[in-house]
Amino acid sequence: MRMDILTPAARSRYDTYVEHLRACPECPRGAGRCTMGAQLVRRYLEAIRRR
């Protein structure tokens, strides 16, 4: 993913999501997310759509 095209808000939300994935035992590698992971993805997508 090209991080140079993300706004600061989108970058921050993406970084938060990635940190969550690394720490969450409920978010498997690959498909599927826990409730918090799904919420973080929605926030990230909202941020990139505002560009």
PDB file of N, CA, C and O in Angstrom:
ATOM      1  N   MET A   1       0.832  -1.176   0.000  1.00  0.00           N
ATOM      2  CA  MET A   1       0.000   0.000   0.000  1.00  0.00           C
ATOM      3  C   MET A   1       0.878   1.241   0.000  1.00  0.00           C
ATOM      4  O   MET A   1       1.852   1.317   0.750  1.00  0.00           O
ATOM      5  N   ARG A   2       0.543   2.200  -0.826  1.00  0.00           N
ATOM      6  CA  ARG A   2       1.309   3.444  -0.887  1.00  0.00           C
ATOM      7  C   ARG A   2       0.869   4.373   0.231  1.00  0.00           C
ATOM      8  O   ARG A   2      -0.237   4.912   0.203  1.00  0.00           O
ATOM      9  N   MET A   3       1.735   4.555   1.209  1.00  0.00           N
ATOM     10  CA  MET A   3       1.402   5.400   2.358  1.00  0.00           C
ATOM     11  C   MET A   3       1.568   6.883   2.060  1.00  0.00           C
ATOM     12  O   MET A   3       1.044   7.719   2.796  1.00  0.00           O
ATOM     13  N   ASP A   4       2.283   7.223   1.000  1.00  0.00           N
ATOM     14  CA  ASP A   4       2.513   8.627   0.685  1.00  0.00           C
ATOM     15  C   ASP A   4       1.265   9.330   0.167  1.00  0.00           C
ATOM     16  O   ASP A   4       1.246  10.559   0.103  1.00  0.00           O
ATOM     17  N   ILE A   5       0.218   8.587  -0.206  1.00  0.00           N
ATOM     18  CA  ILE A   5      -0.998   9.209  -0.714  1.00  0.00           C
ATOM     19  C   ILE A   5      -2.088   9.332   0.342  1.00  0.00           C
ATOM     20  O   ILE A   5      -3.159   9.869   0.058  1.00  0.00           O
ATOM     21  N   LEU A   6      -1.838   8.848   1.548  1.00  0.00           N
ATOM     22  CA  LEU A   6      -2.825   8.930   2.615  1.00  0.00           C
ATOM     23  C   LEU A   6      -2.749  10.268   3.335  1.00  0.00           C
ATOM     24  O   LEU A   6      -1.670  10.833   3.518  1.00  0.00           O
ATOM     25  N   THR A   7      -3.916  10.764   3.741  1.00  0.00           N
ATOM     26  CA  THR A   7      -3.935  11.953   4.580  1.00  0.00           C
ATOM     27  C   THR A   7      -3.394  11.571   5.949  1.00  0.00           C
ATOM     28  O   THR A   7      -3.345  10.386   6.279  1.00  0.00           O
ATOM     29  N   PRO A   8      -2.986  12.545   6.752  1.00  0.00           N
ATOM     30  CA  PRO A   8      -2.508  12.209   8.097  1.00  0.00           C
ATOM     31  C   PRO A   8      -3.548  11.442   8.926  1.00  0.00           C
ATOM     32  O   PRO A   8      -3.199  10.522   9.666  1.00  0.00           O
ATOM     33  N   ALA A   9      -4.820  11.821   8.799  1.00  0.00           N
ATOM     34  CA  ALA A   9      -5.871  11.125   9.554  1.00  0.00           C
ATOM     35  C   ALA A   9      -6.002   9.677   9.103  1.00  0.00           C
ATOM     36  O   ALA A   9      -6.118   8.772   9.929  1.00  0.00           O
ATOM     37  N   ALA A  10      -5.983   9.459   7.791  1.00  0.00           N
ATOM     38  CA  ALA A  10      -6.093   8.095   7.266  1.00  0.00           C
ATOM     39  C   ALA A  10      -4.877   7.275   7.660  1.00  0.00           C
ATOM     40  O   ALA A  10      -5.007   6.106   8.022  1.00  0.00           O
ATOM     41  N   ARG A  11      -3.708   7.872   7.592  1.00  0.00           N
ATOM     42  CA  ARG A  11      -2.468   7.171   7.978  1.00  0.00           C
ATOM     43  C   ARG A  11      -2.533   6.741   9.444  1.00  0.00           C
ATOM     44  O   ARG A  11      -2.179   5.613   9.787  1.00  0.00           O
ATOM     45  N   SER A  12      -2.987   7.647  10.295  1.00  0.00           N
ATOM     46  CA  SER A  12      -3.097   7.348  11.724  1.00  0.00           C
ATOM     47  C   SER A  12      -4.069   6.196  11.971  1.00  0.00           C
ATOM     48  O   SER A  12      -3.792   5.297  12.766  1.00  0.00           O
ATOM     49  N   ARG A  13      -5.191   6.233  11.293  1.00  0.00           N
ATOM     50  CA  ARG A  13      -6.190   5.168  11.474  1.00  0.00           C
ATOM     51  C   ARG A  13      -5.685   3.834  10.939  1.00  0.00           C
ATOM     52  O   ARG A  13      -5.964   2.787  11.522  1.00  0.00           O
ATOM     53  N   TYR A  14      -4.948   3.865   9.839  1.00  0.00           N
ATOM     54  CA  TYR A  14      -4.369   2.633   9.303  1.00  0.00           C
ATOM     55  C   TYR A  14      -3.342   2.062  10.282  1.00  0.00           C
ATOM     56  O   TYR A  14      -3.337   0.862  10.555  1.00  0.00           O
ATOM     57  N   ASP A  15      -2.485   2.921  10.801  1.00  0.00           N
ATOM     58  CA  ASP A  15      -1.473   2.475  11.761  1.00  0.00           C
ATOM     59  C   ASP A  15      -2.116   1.878  13.008  1.00  0.00           C
ATOM     60  O   ASP A  15      -1.643   0.872  13.537  1.00  0.00           O
ATOM     61  N   THR A  16      -3.197   2.503  13.477  1.00  0.00           N
ATOM     62  CA  THR A  16      -3.919   1.979  14.644  1.00  0.00           C
ATOM     63  C   THR A  16      -4.474   0.595  14.352  1.00  0.00           C
ATOM     64  O   THR A  16      -4.399  -0.299  15.195  1.00  0.00           O
ATOM     65  N   TYR A  17      -5.028   0.419  13.165  1.00  0.00           N
ATOM     66  CA  TYR A  17      -5.569  -0.884  12.779  1.00  0.00           C
ATOM     67  C   TYR A  17      -4.469  -1.949  12.723  1.00  0.00           C
ATOM     68  O   TYR A  17      -4.655  -3.059  13.220  1.00  0.00           O
ATOM     69  N   VAL A  18      -3.343  -1.618  12.130  1.00  0.00           N
ATOM     70  CA  VAL A  18      -2.239  -2.573  12.029  1.00  0.00           C
ATOM     71  C   VAL A  18      -1.723  -2.946  13.423  1.00  0.00           C
ATOM     72  O   VAL A  18      -1.438  -4.116  13.683  1.00  0.00           O
ATOM     73  N   GLU A  19      -1.602  -1.978  14.304  1.00  0.00           N
ATOM     74  CA  GLU A  19      -1.188  -2.270  15.678  1.00  0.00           C
ATOM     75  C   GLU A  19      -2.179  -3.210  16.349  1.00  0.00           C
ATOM     76  O   GLU A  19      -1.786  -4.125  17.072  1.00  0.00           O
ATOM     77  N   HIS A  20      -3.463  -2.979  16.105  1.00  0.00           N
ATOM     78  CA  HIS A  20      -4.495  -3.848  16.678  1.00  0.00           C
ATOM     79  C   HIS A  20      -4.330  -5.280  16.165  1.00  0.00           C
ATOM     80  O   HIS A  20      -4.384  -6.233  16.942  1.00  0.00           O
ATOM     81  N   LEU A  21      -4.131  -5.426  14.854  1.00  0.00           N
ATOM     82  CA  LEU A  21      -3.964  -6.769  14.276  1.00  0.00           C
ATOM     83  C   LEU A  21      -2.804  -7.525  14.913  1.00  0.00           C
ATOM     84  O   LEU A  21      -2.897  -8.726  15.165  1.00  0.00           O
ATOM     85  N   ARG A  22      -1.730  -6.822  15.165  1.00  0.00           N
ATOM     86  CA  ARG A  22      -0.549  -7.467  15.747  1.00  0.00           C
ATOM     87  C   ARG A  22      -0.798  -7.947  17.179  1.00  0.00           C
ATOM     88  O   ARG A  22      -0.197  -8.925  17.623  1.00  0.00           O
ATOM     89  N   ALA A  23      -1.675  -7.262  17.890  1.00  0.00           N
ATOM     90  CA  ALA A  23      -1.888  -7.572  19.301  1.00  0.00           C
ATOM     91  C   ALA A  23      -3.128  -8.424  19.579  1.00  0.00           C
ATOM     92  O   ALA A  23      -3.231  -9.032  20.645  1.00  0.00           O
ATOM     93  N   CYS A  24      -4.054  -8.473  18.646  1.00  0.00           N
ATOM     94  CA  CYS A  24      -5.344  -9.120  18.911  1.00  0.00           C
ATOM     95  C   CYS A  24      -5.320 -10.609  18.589  1.00  0.00           C
ATOM     96  O   CYS A  24      -5.079 -10.992  17.444  1.00  0.00           O
ATOM     97  N   PRO A  25      -5.566 -11.443  19.583  1.00  0.00           N
ATOM     98  CA  PRO A  25      -5.613 -12.883  19.328  1.00  0.00           C
ATOM     99  C   PRO A  25      -6.882 -13.311  18.584  1.00  0.00           C
ATOM    100  O   PRO A  25      -6.935 -14.417  18.046  1.00  0.00           O
ATOM    101  N   GLU A  26      -7.905 -12.447  18.548  1.00  0.00           N
ATOM    102  CA  GLU A  26      -9.156 -12.786  17.865  1.00  0.00           C
ATOM    103  C   GLU A  26      -9.123 -12.480  16.374  1.00  0.00           C
ATOM    104  O   GLU A  26      -9.947 -12.999  15.621  1.00  0.00           O
ATOM    105  N   CYS A  27      -8.188 -11.648  15.937  1.00  0.00           N
ATOM    106  CA  CYS A  27      -8.076 -11.304  14.514  1.00  0.00           C
ATOM    107  C   CYS A  27      -7.055 -12.240  13.878  1.00  0.00           C
ATOM    108  O   CYS A  27      -5.849 -12.072  14.060  1.00  0.00           O
ATOM    109  N   PRO A  28      -7.544 -13.222  13.136  1.00  0.00           N
ATOM    110  CA  PRO A  28      -6.626 -14.176  12.519  1.00  0.00           C
ATOM    111  C   PRO A  28      -5.847 -13.539  11.378  1.00  0.00           C
ATOM    112  O   PRO A  28      -6.255 -12.514  10.832  1.00  0.00           O
ATOM    113  N   ARG A  29      -4.753 -14.138  11.032  1.00  0.00           N
ATOM    114  CA  ARG A  29      -3.998 -13.700   9.860  1.00  0.00           C
ATOM    115  C   ARG A  29      -4.808 -14.114   8.632  1.00  0.00           C
ATOM    116  O   ARG A  29      -5.017 -15.305   8.402  1.00  0.00           O
ATOM    117  N   GLY A  30      -5.249 -13.177   7.872  1.00  0.00           N
ATOM    118  CA  GLY A  30      -6.082 -13.469   6.713  1.00  0.00           C
ATOM    119  C   GLY A  30      -7.478 -12.908   6.917  1.00  0.00           C
ATOM    120  O   GLY A  30      -7.637 -11.801   7.434  1.00  0.00           O
ATOM    121  N   ALA A  31      -8.475 -13.656   6.519  1.00  0.00           N
ATOM    122  CA  ALA A  31      -9.860 -13.191   6.581  1.00  0.00           C
ATOM    123  C   ALA A  31     -10.391 -13.195   8.012  1.00  0.00           C
ATOM    124  O   ALA A  31      -9.989 -14.012   8.840  1.00  0.00           O
ATOM    125  N   GLY A  32     -11.291 -12.275   8.276  1.00  0.00           N
ATOM    126  CA  GLY A  32     -11.959 -12.220   9.570  1.00  0.00           C
ATOM    127  C   GLY A  32     -11.374 -11.170  10.496  1.00  0.00           C
ATOM    128  O   GLY A  32     -10.172 -10.905  10.477  1.00  0.00           O
ATOM    129  N   ARG A  33     -12.236 -10.579  11.304  1.00  0.00           N
ATOM    130  CA  ARG A  33     -11.816  -9.567  12.267  1.00  0.00           C
ATOM    131  C   ARG A  33     -12.728  -9.646  13.490  1.00  0.00           C
ATOM    132  O   ARG A  33     -13.885 -10.055  13.393  1.00  0.00           O
ATOM    133  N   CYS A  34     -12.195  -9.254  14.619  1.00  0.00           N
ATOM    134  CA  CYS A  34     -13.026  -9.126  15.812  1.00  0.00           C
ATOM    135  C   CYS A  34     -13.850  -7.841  15.669  1.00  0.00           C
ATOM    136  O   CYS A  34     -13.674  -7.099  14.703  1.00  0.00           O
ATOM    137  N   THR A  35     -14.730  -7.579  16.605  1.00  0.00           N
ATOM    138  CA  THR A  35     -15.581  -6.394  16.557  1.00  0.00           C
ATOM    139  C   THR A  35     -14.758  -5.116  16.512  1.00  0.00           C
ATOM    140  O   THR A  35     -15.050  -4.222  15.717  1.00  0.00           O
ATOM    141  N   MET A  36     -13.747  -5.016  17.342  1.00  0.00           N
ATOM    142  CA  MET A  36     -12.907  -3.819  17.366  1.00  0.00           C
ATOM    143  C   MET A  36     -12.139  -3.676  16.056  1.00  0.00           C
ATOM    144  O   MET A  36     -12.027  -2.569  15.528  1.00  0.00           O
ATOM    145  N   GLY A  37     -11.615  -4.761  15.530  1.00  0.00           N
ATOM    146  CA  GLY A  37     -10.910  -4.721  14.252  1.00  0.00           C
ATOM    147  C   GLY A  37     -11.807  -4.230  13.130  1.00  0.00           C
ATOM    148  O   GLY A  37     -11.384  -3.426  12.300  1.00  0.00           O
ATOM    149  N   ALA A  38     -13.038  -4.705  13.102  1.00  0.00           N
ATOM    150  CA  ALA A  38     -13.990  -4.279  12.073  1.00  0.00           C
ATOM    151  C   ALA A  38     -14.295  -2.792  12.205  1.00  0.00           C
ATOM    152  O   ALA A  38     -14.406  -2.089  11.201  1.00  0.00           O
ATOM    153  N   GLN A  39     -14.430  -2.317  13.423  1.00  0.00           N
ATOM    154  CA  GLN A  39     -14.695  -0.895  13.658  1.00  0.00           C
ATOM    155  C   GLN A  39     -13.507  -0.041  13.197  1.00  0.00           C
ATOM    156  O   GLN A  39     -13.702   1.016  12.596  1.00  0.00           O
ATOM    157  N   LEU A  40     -12.295  -0.490  13.472  1.00  0.00           N
ATOM    158  CA  LEU A  40     -11.105   0.246  13.046  1.00  0.00           C
ATOM    159  C   LEU A  40     -11.014   0.315  11.524  1.00  0.00           C
ATOM    160  O   LEU A  40     -10.612   1.340  10.975  1.00  0.00           O
ATOM    161  N   VAL A  41     -11.381  -0.756  10.845  1.00  0.00           N
ATOM    162  CA  VAL A  41     -11.384  -0.760   9.380  1.00  0.00           C
ATOM    163  C   VAL A  41     -12.401   0.254   8.865  1.00  0.00           C
ATOM    164  O   VAL A  41     -12.103   1.012   7.942  1.00  0.00           O
ATOM    165  N   ARG A  42     -13.597   0.276   9.450  1.00  0.00           N
ATOM    166  CA  ARG A  42     -14.612   1.239   9.015  1.00  0.00           C
ATOM    167  C   ARG A  42     -14.123   2.671   9.191  1.00  0.00           C
ATOM    168  O   ARG A  42     -14.339   3.506   8.312  1.00  0.00           O
ATOM    169  N   ARG A  43     -13.471   2.967  10.307  1.00  0.00           N
ATOM    170  CA  ARG A  43     -12.953   4.324  10.534  1.00  0.00           C
ATOM    171  C   ARG A  43     -11.879   4.679   9.514  1.00  0.00           C
ATOM    172  O   ARG A  43     -11.841   5.804   9.016  1.00  0.00           O
ATOM    173  N   TYR A  44     -11.019   3.739   9.205  1.00  0.00           N
ATOM    174  CA  TYR A  44      -9.983   3.967   8.199  1.00  0.00           C
ATOM    175  C   TYR A  44     -10.616   4.246   6.829  1.00  0.00           C
ATOM    176  O   TYR A  44     -10.235   5.197   6.147  1.00  0.00           O
ATOM    177  N   LEU A  45     -11.577   3.415   6.436  1.00  0.00           N
ATOM    178  CA  LEU A  45     -12.225   3.604   5.138  1.00  0.00           C
ATOM    179  C   LEU A  45     -12.945   4.943   5.064  1.00  0.00           C
ATOM    180  O   LEU A  45     -12.932   5.592   4.018  1.00  0.00           O
ATOM    181  N   GLU A  46     -13.565   5.360   6.144  1.00  0.00           N
ATOM    182  CA  GLU A  46     -14.213   6.686   6.166  1.00  0.00           C
ATOM    183  C   GLU A  46     -13.174   7.778   5.944  1.00  0.00           C
ATOM    184  O   GLU A  46     -13.447   8.744   5.231  1.00  0.00           O
ATOM    185  N   ALA A  47     -12.015   7.650   6.525  1.00  0.00           N
ATOM    186  CA  ALA A  47     -10.965   8.668   6.393  1.00  0.00           C
ATOM    187  C   ALA A  47     -10.450   8.746   4.970  1.00  0.00           C
ATOM    188  O   ALA A  47     -10.199   9.844   4.473  1.00  0.00           O
ATOM    189  N   ILE A  48     -10.283   7.607   4.294  1.00  0.00           N
ATOM    190  CA  ILE A  48      -9.741   7.680   2.932  1.00  0.00           C
ATOM    191  C   ILE A  48     -10.806   8.140   1.936  1.00  0.00           C
ATOM    192  O   ILE A  48     -10.470   8.668   0.876  1.00  0.00           O
ATOM    193  N   ARG A  49     -12.049   7.950   2.254  1.00  0.00           N
ATOM    194  CA  ARG A  49     -13.116   8.402   1.346  1.00  0.00           C
ATOM    195  C   ARG A  49     -13.330   9.907   1.423  1.00  0.00           C
ATOM    196  O   ARG A  49     -13.925  10.488   0.515  1.00  0.00           O
ATOM    197  N   ARG A  50     -12.864  10.541   2.471  1.00  0.00           N
ATOM    198  CA  ARG A  50     -13.014  11.991   2.630  1.00  0.00           C
ATOM    199  C   ARG A  50     -12.005  12.778   1.825  1.00  0.00           C
ATOM    200  O   ARG A  50     -12.128  13.997   1.711  1.00  0.00           O
ATOM    201  N   ARG A  51     -11.020  12.121   1.269  1.00  0.00           N
ATOM    202  CA  ARG A  51      -9.963  12.803   0.523  1.00  0.00           C
ATOM    203  C   ARG A  51     -10.481  13.622  -0.595  1.00  0.00           C
ATOM    204  O   ARG A  51      -9.703  14.254  -1.310  1.00  0.00           O
TER     205      ARG A  51
END
